[in-house]
Amino acid sequence: MTHDNTAANSVYAIERWGKDLVGVLPNGDLGLRNPLKPDAPMVSLPVILQDLEERGVHAPLLLRVSSFLESSIRALNESFASAIKRAGYKNEYRAVFPVKVNQQAQVISRIVEFGKPYSHGLEAGSKPELVIALAQPLAHDALIVCNGVKDAEFIRLAILSRKLGFNTVIVLESPKELQTVLAVVKELGEEPQLGVRVKLSNRISGNWAESSGDRSTFGMHTDQLVDVIDSLKEAGLIHCLKFQHSHLGSQIPDVNDVRRATGEACRYFVELTREGAPLTHLDLGGGLGVDYTGEKSTNENSINYSVDEYCTNIVETVSYALDEAKIPHPILVTESGRAVVATSSMLIFNVLEATLYDSHNPTVPAAEDHHFVSDLAAVSGYLEPQRLQECINDSSFYRNELRALFRRGYIDLRQMARAERIYLHLMSKIKSLAPEVGTAPDVDAHLEQLADIYHCNFSLFQSLPDVWAIDQVHPLVPLQMLNVAPDRRAVLSDITCDSDGKIDKFILADGISPSLPVHTLDESKPYYIGVFYVGAYQETLGDLHNLFGDTNVATIDLRDDGSFDLLHEQEGDTIAEVLSYVEYDPRDCVDAFRARIDNEISHKRLNPKDRKTLLAAYRDSINGYTYYE
C-alpha cells in the first residue's frame, strides 16, 4: 500500500462533495468539520465511533450531527435575507420545513429550535403531521402550512389551532376540498386562513420531474382556480384567501428552471390579486437541491447553483414581476426539506467479510486434470501488458469450457476447484498489469466484473431505500486509511437475503463508478464505511425487508476543541419490536417455542436439562438487535 495524503481527493473527491462538512485528517481518518466554527479542529469520525462503541452504541448506526443541521438552517434563512436586502425587496422571507422529509422527533425539535430566531415554520401534509406541528414551540409568526388531501377533521383542527395563536394556513388542493372547508367554517363559526395550490406548467428535469408540470398530482388548473375564487366570493370569504402555493419541483438540478417556474407563479399571483384575492404570501414550495456529487452540474444527483444563487433568483424574479404589475411584494415562503436535513445525517456500517475475485496464490494442475486446466494455467506464460486482452479472452474461454464440462459430469469437483483457483490467480496478475495498459474499455469492463463483494452490516431497504428504488447516489467513502491508496475495488452487499441489496454506483473523482476503491481487510481491525447526506426521506421511507429494523441512532454536537457531545441516543429496533410491527405478539412466540420444547421432552426426544439453555437462547435473540452483533 502506498501512503498518499492526496488519495482521498484523487480517488473519492471528498473535498468536492464534502464542502465545509468533512475532510481528511493527517492520520487518514475522515474528519467532521464544524461549519459554525470554521477555525475549530476537525473531529475524527473513527474516534467518535470508538467512543460510541465504548458507550454501547454500535454500528450499524445513523449519526446525526446537530451542527450540520443548524448550519443549513442558518444558510437558507440568511441567504434569503441577504438577497432581499440586495434587491431592495419590500417584504420578508419565511421558511417552512416539510415534516414528511424527516418526521423523527429529534430532527423536528432541533429544526424548531434552530429555526426559531428566523420564525422557521412547518408544513403538514397529513393529520399526523399536523398533530406533530401543533405540539412544537414555534415562533408566534412561524407558519404551519397544511397541504395534501384534507378531511373535515383535519380542517377543523387547523382552523381551531388559530385560537391558540398558531399561524395555520389551509392550502386548498381542489374545488371539492373548498366545499368541505365551507361546511366546517359554518359548523365552527370561525374563519380560516386559506391558500390555493396552483399547478404550474413548467416542468423540471431530474429524478423528480413528475412532481412538477401540469400532470403533477396536487394543485388546481386555471379553470378550477376561477371556480374557487367565485365560490369564496359567493360565501363572503374571499378576504380569507391570503396564500398562493406553487410547487416549483423537487431537487431541481438547473437554476434556470427555478427562474422560469417562479416567473409563472408570479403571473398567477398577479391575476389572483386582480380577481380580488388579498394575497399576502407567495409559497414557492420545494426545489432547492443538494449537490450529492459535488459536480455543480445539471445531472439528477447534482445542482448547478448555490443556496445564494437560488435565493437571489427567486427574490429578483418576484420583485421584477410584481413591480411591473404594481402589486405590493408578498412575504416569500419556500418549503425546503432536502436541502435543510440531507447533509445532517450519515449512515455508518462495518464490513463483515469479503468475497474476493482474485487470488495471489498460484495453483498447479494435477496430472489427471483435463487438458483445458493445463491450457488455462499456460496463459500465465504469455501474460504481458501488450497481450492483456488476449489473455482475458483465453482465460474466459477455458474457464467457460471447464464449467460446461463440470455441468455435464465430465470433470469432478476438485478439478473444477483447481481451475477456479488458477483463473483467480490469473485475474490477480491481470489486475496488477492493467494500469500499464491505460484506458482499454473491454479490459476495464472485464475487471469491473471481477470487483470483490464486501458484505456489510446494514439493510439497503431499511436505511437507503432511494438507492434501491430510484438509483439515488449518495457520497460514500471508507472512514479510515484515507492517506493510503486503496488496493482493491468492491461492490457493497447488505445482509438482507436479496440480490437487490447491494450498492454498485459510487461517486469518485472521475465520475460515477460501478465499484468502490477499498482497502484489503485486516481481520484484527474494524473497517467502517460511511454513507453521507442521508437525512432526507431515508429514515421515513425505510421498510422491514427480512425484518431488519431501525438502526441505532446517535445525535452529536461538535465542540470547538475537536471533541464532541452526545446529545441523544436511540437504540435500534429489537427483534421483539419488529415482530410486533408485523402482527406477532413476542410473548406468543416465546410461549410457542416453550411448548415445542416441552413436547420434545415429554416424548423423550430432548433432555430436560437442555430446556433452560434453549429458552435462554430464544429469549436472548428475541430481545436482541436485528443486525449482526
C-alpha positions as CSV (number, residue, x, y, z in Angstrom):
1,M,0.0,0.0,0.0
2,T,1.2,3.5,-0.8
3,H,0.8,6.3,1.7
4,D,-0.6,9.4,-0.2
5,N,-2.3,12.3,1.5
6,T,-4.0,13.2,-1.7
7,A,-5.5,9.8,-2.2
8,A,-8.8,10.8,-0.6
9,N,-9.4,13.6,-3.2
10,S,-7.8,11.9,-6.2
11,V,-9.9,8.8,-5.6
12,Y,-13.0,9.7,-3.6
13,A,-13.4,13.5,-4.4
14,I,-14.1,14.2,-0.7
15,E,-13.2,17.9,-0.9
16,R,-15.5,18.3,-3.9
17,W,-18.7,16.9,-2.3
18,G,-17.7,17.4,1.3
19,K,-17.8,21.2,1.1
20,D,-17.2,22.6,4.6
21,L,-18.5,19.5,6.4
22,V,-15.9,16.7,6.1
23,G,-12.2,16.4,5.4
24,V,-9.3,14.1,5.9
25,L,-7.0,14.1,9.0
26,P,-3.3,13.6,8.7
27,N,-3.7,10.0,10.0
28,G,-6.1,9.1,7.2
29,D,-9.3,9.3,9.3
30,L,-12.3,11.0,7.9
31,G,-13.0,14.1,10.0
32,L,-16.1,16.2,10.6
33,R,-15.8,20.0,10.4
34,N,-18.0,22.3,12.4
35,P,-19.4,24.7,9.8
36,L,-20.5,27.0,12.6
37,K,-16.9,27.3,13.8
38,P,-14.6,27.1,10.8
39,D,-11.4,27.5,12.8
40,A,-12.2,24.6,15.1
41,P,-10.2,21.4,14.6
42,M,-11.9,18.5,12.8
43,V,-13.2,15.6,14.8
44,S,-12.2,12.1,13.8
45,L,-15.2,10.0,12.8
46,P,-13.5,6.7,13.7
47,V,-12.7,8.2,17.1
48,I,-16.4,9.2,17.5
49,L,-17.3,5.6,16.6
50,Q,-14.9,4.1,19.1
51,D,-16.3,6.4,21.8
52,L,-19.8,5.4,21.0
53,E,-18.9,1.7,20.9
54,E,-17.5,2.1,24.5
55,R,-20.9,3.6,25.5
56,G,-22.7,0.6,24.0
57,V,-23.8,2.4,20.8
58,H,-22.8,0.0,18.0
59,A,-22.8,0.0,14.2
60,P,-24.8,0.0,12.0
61,L,-25.5,3.5,13.2
62,L,-27.3,6.6,11.9
63,L,-25.3,9.5,13.1
64,R,-26.9,12.9,13.2
65,V,-24.7,16.0,13.5
66,S,-26.6,18.8,15.1
67,S,-24.0,21.4,14.0
68,F,-24.6,20.5,10.3
69,L,-28.4,20.9,10.7
70,E,-28.1,24.3,12.4
71,S,-25.7,25.5,9.7
72,S,-28.1,24.6,6.9
73,I,-31.0,26.4,8.6
74,R,-28.8,29.5,9.1
75,A,-27.6,29.4,5.5
76,L,-31.1,29.2,4.0
77,N,-32.6,32.0,6.1
78,E,-29.6,34.3,6.0
79,S,-29.2,33.8,2.2
80,F,-32.7,34.9,1.6
81,A,-32.3,37.9,4.0
82,S,-29.2,38.9,2.1
83,A,-30.9,38.5,-1.3
84,I,-33.8,40.6,-0.1
85,K,-31.5,43.4,1.1
86,R,-29.5,43.4,-2.1
87,A,-32.6,43.6,-4.3
88,G,-34.4,46.1,-2.2
89,Y,-37.3,43.7,-1.8
90,K,-40.1,45.2,0.3
91,N,-41.1,42.3,2.4
92,E,-39.5,39.3,4.2
93,Y,-38.9,35.6,4.0
94,R,-40.4,32.7,5.9
95,A,-39.0,29.2,5.7
96,V,-41.2,26.1,6.2
97,F,-39.9,22.6,6.7
98,P,-42.0,19.7,5.3
99,V,-42.4,17.2,8.1
100,K,-42.7,14.4,5.6
101,V,-39.0,14.7,4.7
102,N,-37.9,13.6,8.2
103,Q,-40.6,13.1,10.9
104,Q,-38.2,11.9,13.6
105,A,-38.9,13.8,16.9
106,Q,-35.2,14.7,17.5
107,V,-34.9,16.2,14.0
108,I,-38.1,18.2,14.2
109,S,-37.4,19.5,17.6
110,R,-34.0,20.7,16.6
111,I,-35.3,22.3,13.4
112,V,-37.8,24.2,15.5
113,E,-35.1,25.2,18.0
114,F,-32.5,26.3,15.4
115,G,-35.2,28.0,13.2
116,K,-36.9,29.9,16.0
117,P,-34.9,33.1,15.5
118,Y,-36.0,33.1,11.9
119,S,-39.6,32.1,12.5
120,H,-39.0,28.9,10.6
121,G,-42.3,27.0,10.3
122,L,-43.5,23.5,9.4
123,E,-45.5,22.0,6.5
124,A,-48.0,19.3,7.4
125,G,-49.2,17.1,4.6
126,S,-51.4,14.8,6.8
127,K,-53.3,14.8,10.1
128,P,-50.5,13.1,12.0
129,E,-48.0,15.7,10.7
130,L,-50.4,18.5,11.8
131,V,-50.6,16.9,15.2
132,I,-46.7,17.0,15.3
133,A,-46.6,20.6,14.2
134,L,-49.1,21.7,16.8
135,A,-47.0,20.1,19.6
136,Q,-44.0,22.3,18.7
137,P,-43.0,25.6,20.4
138,L,-43.0,27.5,17.2
139,A,-42.3,31.2,17.0
140,H,-45.6,33.2,17.0
141,D,-45.4,34.2,13.4
142,A,-44.0,30.9,12.1
143,L,-46.2,29.3,9.5
144,I,-47.9,25.9,9.7
145,V,-48.8,25.2,6.0
146,C,-51.4,22.4,5.6
147,N,-51.0,20.7,2.3
148,G,-52.4,17.4,0.9
149,V,-55.8,15.8,1.0
150,K,-57.8,17.1,4.0
151,D,-60.9,15.7,5.5
152,A,-63.2,17.6,7.9
153,E,-61.3,16.5,11.0
154,F,-58.0,17.8,9.5
155,I,-59.7,21.1,8.5
156,R,-61.4,21.5,11.9
157,L,-58.1,21.1,13.8
158,A,-56.3,23.5,11.5
159,I,-59.0,26.2,12.0
160,L,-59.2,25.8,15.7
161,S,-55.4,25.9,16.1
162,R,-55.5,29.6,15.3
163,K,-57.3,30.2,18.6
164,L,-54.0,29.2,20.2
165,G,-52.0,31.7,18.2
166,F,-50.7,29.3,15.6
167,N,-50.3,30.8,12.1
168,T,-52.0,28.0,10.3
169,V,-52.9,28.1,6.6
170,I,-55.2,25.6,4.9
171,V,-54.0,25.3,1.3
172,L,-56.9,24.2,-1.0
173,E,-56.0,21.4,-3.3
174,S,-59.3,21.3,-5.3
175,P,-62.8,22.9,-5.5
176,K,-64.2,19.9,-3.7
177,E,-62.0,20.5,-0.8
178,L,-63.3,24.0,-0.5
179,Q,-66.8,22.7,0.0
180,T,-65.5,20.7,3.0
181,V,-63.8,23.8,4.3
182,L,-67.0,25.8,3.9
183,A,-69.0,23.2,5.8
184,V,-66.6,23.2,8.7
185,V,-66.5,27.0,8.8
186,K,-70.3,27.0,9.1
187,E,-70.2,24.4,11.8
188,L,-67.5,26.3,13.9
189,G,-68.4,29.9,13.1
190,E,-64.7,30.6,12.8
191,E,-62.9,32.0,9.7
192,P,-59.9,30.1,8.3
193,Q,-56.7,31.4,6.8
194,L,-56.7,30.0,3.3
195,G,-54.4,29.4,0.4
196,V,-54.7,27.8,-3.1
197,R,-52.3,25.4,-4.7
198,V,-51.7,26.4,-8.3
199,K,-50.5,23.8,-10.8
200,L,-47.7,25.3,-12.9
201,S,-47.0,24.2,-16.5
202,N,-43.2,24.5,-16.2
203,R,-41.6,21.0,-15.9
204,I,-38.2,20.4,-14.3
205,S,-35.6,17.8,-15.2
206,G,-34.1,15.1,-12.9
207,N,-35.4,12.2,-10.8
208,W,-38.4,14.1,-9.5
209,A,-39.7,15.6,-12.8
210,E,-43.1,14.1,-12.1
211,S,-43.6,16.4,-9.1
212,S,-43.7,19.4,-11.5
213,G,-45.7,20.4,-14.5
214,D,-49.5,20.3,-15.2
215,R,-49.5,16.5,-14.8
216,S,-48.3,16.7,-11.2
217,T,-50.6,15.2,-8.6
218,F,-51.6,18.2,-6.5
219,G,-52.9,21.6,-7.2
220,M,-55.5,23.2,-9.4
221,H,-55.7,24.2,-13.1
222,T,-56.7,27.7,-14.1
223,D,-60.4,26.8,-14.6
224,Q,-60.5,25.2,-11.1
225,L,-58.9,28.4,-9.6
226,V,-61.7,30.5,-11.1
227,D,-64.3,28.2,-9.6
228,V,-62.7,28.6,-6.2
229,I,-62.5,32.4,-6.4
230,D,-66.2,32.5,-7.4
231,S,-67.2,30.2,-4.6
232,L,-65.2,32.2,-2.0
233,K,-66.8,35.4,-3.2
234,E,-70.3,33.8,-3.0
235,A,-69.6,32.6,0.5
236,G,-68.3,36.0,1.6
237,L,-64.8,34.6,2.4
238,I,-62.6,35.9,-0.4
239,H,-60.8,38.0,2.3
240,C,-59.6,34.8,3.9
241,L,-57.5,33.9,0.8
242,K,-54.1,35.2,1.7
243,F,-51.7,32.5,0.4
244,Q,-50.7,31.2,-3.0
245,H,-48.8,27.9,-3.1
246,S,-47.0,26.9,-6.3
247,H,-44.6,24.0,-6.1
248,L,-41.6,24.5,-8.4
249,G,-40.4,20.9,-8.2
250,S,-38.2,18.7,-6.2
251,Q,-34.3,18.5,-6.2
252,I,-34.2,20.9,-9.2
253,P,-30.9,20.5,-11.0
254,D,-31.0,23.6,-13.1
255,V,-31.3,27.1,-11.6
256,N,-33.0,28.4,-14.8
257,D,-35.9,26.1,-14.0
258,V,-36.2,28.0,-10.7
259,R,-36.4,31.3,-12.6
260,R,-38.9,30.0,-15.1
261,A,-41.2,28.4,-12.6
262,T,-41.1,31.4,-10.2
263,G,-42.0,33.7,-13.1
264,E,-45.0,31.6,-13.9
265,A,-46.1,31.5,-10.3
266,C,-45.9,35.3,-10.3
267,R,-48.3,35.5,-13.2
268,Y,-50.9,33.6,-11.2
269,F,-50.2,35.8,-8.1
270,V,-50.9,38.9,-10.2
271,E,-54.1,37.5,-11.7
272,L,-55.4,36.2,-8.5
273,T,-54.8,39.6,-6.9
274,R,-56.7,41.3,-9.7
275,E,-59.5,38.9,-9.1
276,G,-59.9,40.3,-5.7
277,A,-57.9,37.9,-3.6
278,P,-55.9,39.9,-0.9
279,L,-52.8,37.7,-1.2
280,T,-50.0,38.3,1.3
281,H,-47.8,35.2,0.9
282,L,-46.2,33.6,-2.1
283,D,-45.2,30.0,-1.3
284,L,-42.8,28.5,-4.0
285,G,-42.7,25.1,-2.4
286,G,-39.7,22.8,-2.5
287,G,-37.0,22.5,-5.1
288,L,-33.7,23.7,-3.5
289,G,-31.5,20.7,-4.3
290,V,-28.5,19.0,-2.8
291,D,-25.3,18.5,-4.7
292,Y,-24.7,14.9,-3.9
293,T,-21.8,14.5,-6.3
294,G,-20.2,18.0,-5.9
295,E,-20.0,18.3,-9.7
296,K,-22.1,21.5,-9.8
297,S,-23.9,20.1,-12.9
298,T,-27.5,19.5,-14.1
299,N,-27.5,15.8,-13.7
300,E,-30.1,14.2,-11.4
301,N,-27.7,13.9,-8.5
302,S,-26.3,17.4,-8.6
303,I,-27.3,21.1,-9.0
304,N,-25.6,23.9,-10.9
305,Y,-26.2,26.6,-8.3
306,S,-25.6,27.6,-4.7
307,V,-28.1,28.4,-2.0
308,D,-27.2,32.1,-2.5
309,E,-28.0,31.9,-6.2
310,Y,-31.3,30.1,-5.6
311,C,-32.4,32.8,-3.2
312,T,-31.3,35.6,-5.5
313,N,-33.1,34.1,-8.5
314,I,-36.3,33.9,-6.6
315,V,-36.2,37.3,-4.9
316,E,-35.2,39.1,-8.2
317,T,-37.8,37.3,-10.3
318,V,-40.7,38.1,-7.9
319,S,-39.5,41.6,-7.4
320,Y,-39.4,42.4,-11.1
321,A,-42.7,40.7,-11.9
322,L,-44.7,42.4,-9.1
323,D,-43.1,45.8,-9.6
324,E,-44.1,45.6,-13.2
325,A,-47.7,44.8,-12.2
326,K,-47.6,47.5,-9.5
327,I,-48.6,45.0,-6.8
328,P,-47.0,45.0,-3.3
329,H,-44.3,42.5,-2.6
330,P,-45.6,39.4,-0.7
331,I,-43.9,37.5,2.1
332,L,-41.8,34.9,0.3
333,V,-42.2,31.3,1.5
334,T,-40.3,28.1,0.5
335,E,-40.7,24.6,1.7
336,S,-37.1,23.4,1.6
337,G,-36.7,20.0,3.2
338,R,-34.0,18.0,1.5
339,A,-31.6,21.0,1.5
340,V,-32.2,21.5,5.2
341,V,-31.7,18.0,6.6
342,A,-30.0,15.8,3.9
343,T,-26.4,16.7,4.9
344,S,-27.0,16.4,8.7
345,S,-27.2,12.6,8.9
346,M,-24.9,9.8,7.8
347,L,-25.2,6.0,7.9
348,I,-22.2,4.1,9.2
349,F,-21.7,0.4,9.0
350,N,-18.9,-2.1,9.3
351,V,-17.7,-4.6,6.7
352,L,-18.2,-8.1,8.0
353,E,-16.3,-10.1,5.3
354,A,-15.3,-10.1,1.7
355,T,-15.8,-12.4,-1.3
356,L,-12.6,-11.9,-3.4
357,Y,-12.5,-12.4,-7.2
358,D,-8.8,-13.0,-7.5
359,S,-6.0,-14.9,-5.7
360,H,-2.3,-14.2,-5.1
361,N,-1.6,-17.9,-4.6
362,P,-0.6,-19.9,-7.7
363,T,-2.1,-23.4,-8.2
364,V,-0.6,-26.2,-10.3
365,P,-2.8,-28.5,-12.4
366,A,-2.8,-32.2,-11.3
367,A,-1.6,-34.9,-13.7
368,E,-5.2,-36.3,-14.1
369,D,-6.8,-32.9,-14.9
370,H,-8.5,-32.2,-18.2
371,H,-6.1,-30.5,-20.7
372,F,-8.2,-27.3,-20.5
373,V,-7.0,-26.9,-16.9
374,S,-3.4,-27.0,-18.2
375,D,-4.3,-24.7,-21.1
376,L,-5.7,-22.2,-18.6
377,A,-2.6,-22.4,-16.4
378,A,-0.5,-21.8,-19.5
379,V,-2.0,-18.4,-20.1
380,S,0.3,-17.2,-17.3
381,G,3.3,-17.9,-19.6
382,Y,2.4,-15.2,-22.1
383,L,0.7,-12.7,-19.8
384,E,2.2,-9.3,-20.5
385,P,0.7,-5.8,-20.9
386,Q,0.5,-5.8,-24.7
387,R,-1.3,-9.1,-24.7
388,L,-3.7,-8.4,-21.9
389,Q,-6.9,-8.6,-23.9
390,E,-5.8,-11.8,-25.5
391,C,-5.1,-13.3,-22.1
392,I,-8.5,-12.2,-20.8
393,N,-10.2,-13.8,-23.9
394,D,-8.3,-17.1,-23.4
395,S,-8.9,-17.3,-19.7
396,S,-12.6,-16.7,-20.1
397,F,-12.8,-19.3,-22.9
398,Y,-11.1,-22.1,-20.9
399,R,-12.9,-21.3,-17.7
400,N,-16.3,-21.4,-19.5
401,E,-15.4,-24.7,-21.2
402,L,-14.4,-26.3,-17.9
403,R,-17.7,-25.1,-16.3
404,A,-19.6,-26.7,-19.1
405,L,-17.7,-30.0,-18.7
406,F,-18.4,-29.9,-14.9
407,R,-22.1,-29.3,-15.5
408,R,-22.2,-32.4,-17.8
409,G,-20.3,-34.6,-15.3
410,Y,-17.0,-34.9,-17.3
411,I,-14.8,-33.4,-14.6
412,D,-15.1,-33.6,-10.8
413,L,-15.4,-31.0,-8.0
414,R,-11.7,-30.9,-7.2
415,Q,-10.7,-30.3,-10.9
416,M,-13.2,-27.5,-11.1
417,A,-11.9,-26.0,-7.8
418,R,-8.3,-26.1,-9.2
419,A,-9.4,-24.4,-12.4
420,E,-11.2,-21.7,-10.5
421,R,-8.1,-21.0,-8.4
422,I,-5.9,-20.9,-11.5
423,Y,-8.4,-18.4,-13.1
424,L,-8.5,-16.2,-10.0
425,H,-4.7,-16.2,-9.8
426,L,-4.6,-15.1,-13.5
427,M,-7.1,-12.3,-12.7
428,S,-4.9,-11.1,-9.9
429,K,-2.0,-10.8,-12.3
430,I,-4.1,-9.1,-14.9
431,K,-5.4,-6.6,-12.4
432,S,-1.8,-5.7,-11.5
433,L,-0.8,-5.2,-15.2
434,A,-4.0,-3.3,-16.2
435,P,-2.7,0.2,-15.1
436,E,0.2,-0.2,-17.6
437,V,-2.2,-0.6,-20.5
438,G,-4.1,2.6,-19.8
439,T,-7.7,3.1,-20.8
440,A,-8.9,-0.1,-22.6
441,P,-12.7,-0.3,-22.5
442,D,-13.0,-4.1,-22.9
443,V,-10.3,-4.7,-20.3
444,D,-11.9,-2.2,-17.8
445,A,-15.3,-3.8,-18.3
446,H,-14.0,-7.3,-17.6
447,L,-12.2,-6.1,-14.5
448,E,-15.3,-4.4,-13.2
449,Q,-17.0,-7.8,-13.4
450,L,-14.2,-9.1,-11.1
451,A,-14.8,-6.5,-8.3
452,D,-14.9,-8.0,-4.9
453,I,-18.1,-8.2,-2.8
454,Y,-17.7,-6.5,0.6
455,H,-20.5,-7.9,2.8
456,C,-21.7,-5.0,5.1
457,N,-23.8,-4.8,8.3
458,F,-26.8,-2.8,7.1
459,S,-30.1,-3.2,5.2
460,L,-30.3,-1.2,2.0
461,F,-34.1,-1.4,2.1
462,Q,-34.3,-0.1,5.6
463,S,-31.7,2.6,5.6
464,L,-31.1,3.6,2.0
465,P,-34.4,2.9,0.2
466,D,-33.9,5.6,-2.5
467,V,-30.6,3.9,-3.6
468,W,-32.6,0.7,-4.4
469,A,-35.8,2.4,-5.7
470,I,-34.6,5.3,-7.8
471,D,-30.8,4.8,-8.2
472,Q,-30.2,7.8,-5.9
473,V,-26.4,8.2,-5.4
474,H,-25.0,9.3,-2.1
475,P,-21.4,10.2,-1.2
476,L,-19.9,7.0,0.2
477,V,-16.4,6.5,1.5
478,P,-14.2,4.4,3.9
479,L,-13.8,6.2,7.2
480,Q,-10.1,5.2,7.7
481,M,-6.9,4.7,5.8
482,L,-7.7,7.7,3.5
483,N,-4.0,8.5,3.4
484,V,-3.3,5.1,1.9
485,A,-4.1,4.3,-1.8
486,P,-6.8,1.7,-1.9
487,D,-5.7,-1.6,-3.4
488,R,-9.0,-3.3,-4.2
489,R,-12.3,-2.5,-5.8
490,A,-15.7,-3.8,-4.5
491,V,-19.4,-3.6,-4.6
492,L,-21.2,-3.5,-1.3
493,S,-23.7,-6.1,-0.3
494,D,-26.1,-5.7,2.6
495,I,-27.1,-8.5,5.0
496,T,-30.6,-9.0,3.6
497,C,-31.4,-12.2,1.8
498,D,-32.0,-10.4,-1.5
499,S,-29.8,-9.9,-4.6
500,D,-31.0,-6.3,-4.9
501,G,-29.5,-5.5,-1.6
502,K,-26.3,-4.0,-3.0
503,I,-24.7,-0.7,-3.8
504,D,-23.0,-0.6,-7.2
505,K,-22.9,3.1,-8.0
506,F,-20.3,5.3,-6.4
507,I,-19.2,8.9,-6.6
508,L,-15.5,9.1,-7.5
509,A,-13.2,11.8,-8.6
510,D,-13.5,10.6,-12.3
511,G,-17.3,10.2,-12.2
512,I,-19.9,7.6,-11.2
513,S,-18.3,4.1,-10.9
514,P,-19.8,0.6,-10.6
515,S,-17.3,-0.3,-7.9
516,L,-15.7,1.4,-4.9
517,P,-11.9,1.5,-4.3
518,V,-11.4,-0.1,-0.9
519,H,-8.5,-1.5,1.2
520,T,-7.7,-5.1,1.9
521,L,-9.5,-6.1,5.1
522,D,-7.5,-6.6,8.3
523,E,-9.4,-9.1,10.4
524,S,-7.9,-7.6,13.6
525,K,-9.4,-4.2,12.9
526,P,-12.9,-3.0,12.0
527,Y,-13.3,-1.4,8.6
528,Y,-16.1,1.2,8.5
529,I,-17.8,2.8,5.6
530,G,-20.0,5.9,5.8
531,V,-22.9,7.0,3.5
532,F,-23.4,10.7,3.7
533,Y,-26.3,13.1,3.1
534,V,-29.0,10.6,4.1
535,G,-31.1,12.9,6.3
536,A,-33.9,13.4,3.8
537,Y,-36.5,10.7,3.3
538,Q,-34.3,7.7,4.0
539,E,-35.5,7.2,7.6
540,T,-39.1,7.7,6.7
541,L,-39.2,5.5,3.6
542,G,-37.3,2.5,5.0
543,D,-39.1,-0.8,5.1
544,L,-38.8,-4.1,7.1
545,H,-37.3,-6.3,4.4
546,N,-36.1,-9.5,6.1
547,L,-37.4,-7.8,9.3
548,F,-34.3,-5.7,9.7
549,G,-35.5,-2.7,11.8
550,D,-34.3,0.8,12.5
551,T,-30.6,1.1,13.3
552,N,-29.1,2.7,16.4
553,V,-29.2,6.5,16.3
554,A,-26.9,9.0,17.9
555,T,-27.1,12.8,17.7
556,I,-23.9,14.6,18.4
557,D,-22.7,18.2,18.6
558,L,-19.2,19.2,17.6
559,R,-17.2,21.2,20.1
560,D,-14.7,24.0,19.5
561,D,-11.8,21.9,20.8
562,G,-12.1,19.0,18.4
563,S,-14.3,16.8,20.6
564,F,-18.0,16.1,20.6
565,D,-21.0,15.9,22.9
566,L,-23.5,13.0,22.7
567,L,-26.9,14.8,22.7
568,H,-29.2,11.9,22.3
569,E,-29.1,8.2,21.7
570,Q,-31.9,6.0,20.4
571,E,-31.5,2.2,20.5
572,G,-32.3,0.4,17.3
573,D,-35.3,-1.9,17.0
574,T,-35.1,-5.2,18.8
575,I,-36.4,-8.4,17.1
576,A,-39.4,-8.3,19.5
577,E,-40.3,-4.8,18.4
578,V,-40.0,-5.7,14.7
579,L,-42.2,-8.8,15.2
580,S,-44.9,-6.6,16.7
581,Y,-44.8,-4.4,13.6
582,V,-45.9,-7.4,11.5
583,E,-48.6,-8.5,13.9
584,Y,-46.8,-11.0,16.0
585,D,-47.0,-10.9,19.8
586,P,-43.5,-11.7,21.0
587,R,-45.0,-13.3,24.2
588,D,-46.9,-15.7,22.0
589,C,-43.7,-16.6,20.1
590,V,-41.9,-17.4,23.4
591,D,-44.9,-19.5,24.6
592,A,-45.0,-21.4,21.3
593,F,-41.2,-22.1,21.5
594,R,-41.6,-23.3,25.1
595,A,-44.5,-25.6,24.2
596,R,-42.3,-27.1,21.5
597,I,-39.5,-27.8,24.0
598,D,-41.9,-29.3,26.5
599,N,-43.4,-31.5,23.8
600,E,-40.0,-32.8,22.8
601,I,-39.1,-33.5,26.4
602,S,-42.4,-35.4,27.0
603,H,-41.7,-37.6,24.0
604,K,-38.1,-38.3,25.3
605,R,-36.5,-36.6,22.3
606,L,-34.9,-33.9,24.4
607,N,-33.0,-33.9,27.6
608,P,-34.9,-31.8,30.3
609,K,-31.6,-30.1,31.3
610,D,-31.4,-28.5,27.8
611,R,-34.7,-26.7,28.4
612,K,-33.2,-23.7,30.2
613,T,-30.4,-23.3,27.6
614,L,-32.8,-23.4,24.7
615,L,-35.3,-20.9,26.3
616,A,-32.4,-18.5,27.2
617,A,-31.1,-18.6,23.6
618,Y,-34.5,-17.8,22.2
619,R,-35.2,-15.0,24.7
620,D,-31.7,-13.5,24.0
621,S,-32.5,-13.5,20.3
622,I,-35.9,-12.0,20.6
623,N,-34.7,-9.2,22.8
624,G,-31.6,-8.5,20.6
625,Y,-30.7,-6.1,17.8
626,T,-31.9,-7.1,14.4
627,Y,-28.4,-6.6,12.8
628,Y,-25.2,-8.5,13.1
629,E,-23.7,-8.2,16.6
